[in-house]
Amino acid sequence: MSANLKYLSLGILVFQTTSLVLTMRYSRTLKEEGPRYLSSTAVVVAELLKIMACLLLVYKDSKCSLRALNRVLHDEILNKPMETLKLAIPSGIYTLQNNLLYVALSNLDAATYQVTYQLKILTTALFSVSMLSKKLGVYQWLSLIILMTGVAFVQWPSDSQEIDSKELSAGSQFVGLMAVLTACFSSGFAGVYFEKILKETKQSVWIRNIQLGFFGSIFGLMGVYIYDGELVSKNGFFQGYNRLTWIVVVLQALGGLVIAAVIKYADNILKGFATSLSIILSTLISYFWLQDFVPTSVFFLGAILVIAATFLYGYDPKPAGNPIKA
């Protein structure tokens, strides 16, 4: 049963990661009549859906009792205001990160985005060393060097690539790259900060996600008001929403829950396998379906290095039976 859950969670992770990147890219480049949906509102809606999903999971853990659910929420959230406030920092950073991903995929093809975004492994490792005093092994440091080299190859400009990018993409590659790099740093810091909070307390992951979602919704609404307030007052909060937009929002809401399931049932090597498979699928679909990406030999070399680095980072040369540290 545990093996089935392991591979099921990994399969869902591959599906969620690949589908989110491709549908988000497609939704941001699709030319339609009328106003395009606002990414700031999509981030807020995704946070609200995540809260609803976590409430259902806590309700299930409370033996489907509303009274027990109410008691858990009261005891773990309302009665512990300082513990709850700790989640405001990572929540604000995650909200920024989610908005940046829309900017990145409005300017980069799905394949380049997927490979470059793996730099979050590097930032997470560096923040883990500095904030959690983790020690990385030789294989992990080597993997980080390979990772940086691979991403550099992926971003390496070529004459044909510049021409193709101008023809196929309406966005700015520089803007997309800056958005991805900022998202990598925010992801690394917020992830390690969240991990530190989880280790210091005994609250469930679902309660923590409800707290994250609560603050994320507030920060997200502030972003809507500051950046898109005029557009919302003119055309409404849900302007430009269609079936594809709702698919993107649901997939984004599922992201944190899927990662939690993978952490619970799988390990880092299998997670690396899922990430690598997602990169390959994104590259193939971006080329054959979205047709906004023309691969080069340098890109393939970089992608292979990034995939190898992902596996190497999760590799543990210790004998079987010891827990994998990453």
N, C-alpha and C positions, 0 to 999 in steps of 0.2 A: 504493500500500500504506500509506504514512504517513498519507494522508488518511483511509483507512478506519479505521486504528487511532485516529486523532484523534476521529472521530465515534463510534466504538465505545466508547472510554473515556468520552466525555461521556455517551453513552446509559446506560452502566452506572452512572455517577455519579448521574444523575437517578433511575434506578431504585433504587439503593442508598439514597440520601438520603431519597426519598419513602417507600419501603417501610419503612425503619427507623423513621422518625418515626411513621407510621401504625400499624405493628404494635406498636411499643413502647407507644404511647398506648392502643391497643385491649387489649393484654395487661395493662396496669396498671389498667384500668377494668372489665374483664370480670368479671362475678360468677359464680363457680364454687364448688362444694362443696369443702371442704378448705382447707388453707393456700395462700396465694398464694406464687409463687416469690419468692425473695429477690434483689433487684437487686444486692446485693453479691456474691453467688455468680455471677450472670450476668456481671458485669464480669470476674471471675477466669477463667471458662471462655472468654470472648471473647479474653482475652489469650493463653491457652494455644493456642487455635485459630490466632491470628495468628502465634505462634511456629512452629507446625507448617507453616503456609502459607509462611512465609519460609524455613524450612529446605528445603522442597521447591524453592523458587525458586533458592536458593543451590546446591542439589544439581544442578539443571538447568544453572545457569551453570558448574558444575564438571564438565560433560560426563558427568553421571550416574555419577560415581565416588565411592563412599563414602570411599575413601582421600583423595581430593582435598577432599571436603567436610570431613572431620575435620581436615585440614591447615589449611584456611581458617579454621575455627572456632577452632582452637588458636592460629594466628598472629594473627588479628584480634581475638579476645576474651580468651583466657586470657593471652596474652603481652603484652597491653596493658591491664593492670588500671586504670590511671589514666584512659585513654581511655574504658573501659567505665563507670567510676564517674561520669563526667560526665553519663551518661544517666539517673542516678538522680533528678536534680532534675526534668527535664521528665516523666519517667515517673510520678513521684509526683503531679505536677500533672494529667497526663492521667487518672490513675486517679481523682482527685477529680472531675475534669470529667465522666467517664463516669458516675459515681455521681450527680452533680448532674442529668444529663440525665434519668435515671429519675425523680428527684424532680420535675423541671420538667414532664415529660409525665404525671405522676400528678395534676398540679394545673392544667395548662393544656391547652386544645384544641390540636390539631396545627397549625392555621393560625396562631394567635397565637404559638405557640412558634417556628414556622419563620421568621416575619417578625422577631420580636424577636431571635432568635439571630444574625441578620445583623449585630448590633452588634459581633460578633467582628471584622468588617472594620475598625471604628474602633479597637478595642483593639490589633489587630495592627499597624495603621498607626502608632499612637502608640508602641508598643514598638519598632517598626522604626526610627523616627526617633531614639529615645533610646538603643537598644542597638546598632543597626547603622549609625547615622549616615546613614540614608537621607534623601534629599530628595524631598519630595512636590511635584508640580506644582499649578498653580492648579485644574485639573480635579479632581484627587484631593481637595484640601481642600474644594472645593465639594461633591463627592460625599459627604464625611463630614458636612457640615452638613445636606445633604438627607436622609442616612441617619438622623441623630438626629431630625430633624423627622418623618420617616415613622414611626419606631418610637414616638415620642411620640403620634402620632395613633392608631396601632394600640392602644396601651395607654390611650387616652383613655376614661374611664368614661362610660357613659350609663345612664339609668334602665332602659331595656329590656334593655340588655346585662347589667346586674346581676341582673335577674330571670331572664333566660334562663340565665345562668351558674349560678345557684343550682339551677335545675331540671335542667340538662343535665350539670353537672359536680359530682362529689362532693368536689372538692379546693378548696384555697384559692388564689385568683389571686395574692395577695400572696406566698405561699410559692413558687409557681411562678415568679413574676417575679424574686424574689431569687435563686432557683436558676439561672435563665437568665443573669442579669447576672453572677453569680459565675463561671458557666461561660464567659461571653464573655471576662472578664478572664483566667481561667486558660488558655483556648485561645489568646488573643493572646500572652501571655507565653511559654507552653510552645512555641508554634509558632515564634516568633522565636528563642528560645533554641536550639531544635533546628536551625533554619536556620543559626544561627551555628556550631554544632558541625559541621554538614555541610560548610560552606565552609572550615573550618579543617583538616579531615582529608579523606582520599581513600577512606574506607571506603564500601562500597556501601550504598544505602538499605535493602536487605534485611537486611544485617548489623546496621545501626543499629536496625531494627525488632525484630530478635531481642533485642538488648540492652534496648530499651524494654519489650518483652513480658516479659522475665525480671524486671526490677525491678517492672513493673506487676503481675505475678502475686504477688510478695512483698508489695507494699503492699496489693494487693487482699485477700490472705489475712489480713493484719493487720486490715483493715477488717471482714472477716467475723467474725473472732474477737472484736473489740471491740464491734461493734454487734449482731451476730446470732449470737453464740456459743451462747447458750441455746437459740435456735430451731433451730440446726443440730444441737445435741446431742439435742434432743427429736424432731425430725422428719426429720433428715438433710440433707446438703448439697444434694441435688437435689429437695428438697420443692417440690411445686407445678409441677414441670417438665412441660410437654406439648409437642406439636408446634409450637405457636405460640411458646412460649418458646425453643425451639431455633432457630426461624427468626430471632427477634430477636437471639439470640447470634451466629449466623453472619453476619447483616447487619452487626452492630457490628464483628465481627472483620474483615470485608472493607473497612470504611471507610478505614483507613489505606492499604491496598494500592491501592484505587481512586484515592485522592487522589494517590498516588505516580505512578500511570499517567497521570493527567490532567496533572500537572506535566511529565511526560516527553514526552507526545505532543501536548498542546493548549496553548492560551494563556489569558491571563486574561479576555479578552473572551468566548471560548467557555465558559469556566468560569462566568462571570457569567450567560451565557445558560442554562446548565444549572441554576444555583442559582435563577434566576427561574422557570424552568419547574417546578422542584420545588416552589416556593412556591405557584404556581397550582394544581398538581395536589393538593397537600396541602389547600389551601383547599376545592377542589371535593369531594374525597373526604371530608373532615371534615364538610362540610355534608350531602352526599347519602347517605353510607354510615354514618359513625359517628354522625351526627346529634347532635353535641355542640357545635355551633358555629352561631350565627346571625349572619351578616355584617351590618354596618351601612355606611352611606355613608362614615363617618369611617374605618372599617377599610379600605375599598377605597382611599380616598385615600392612607392611610398605606402600604398595600401597594404601590401604584403608585410612590410616592416611593422606597420601599426598592428596588424592582426597578430604577428609573431610576438610583439611586445606585450600585447594583451594576455596572451597565453603564458608568456614567461613571467609576468608579474604575479600571476596566481600560482606559479609552480613552487612546490615545496620539496626539496631534496631529502627531507627527513623520512624515516620509515613510515609505512602506512599505519594508520591508527592514531597518529598525532593530529591535532586540529590544525587546519590551515590558517595561517595568519597573513593578513593583507591590510 
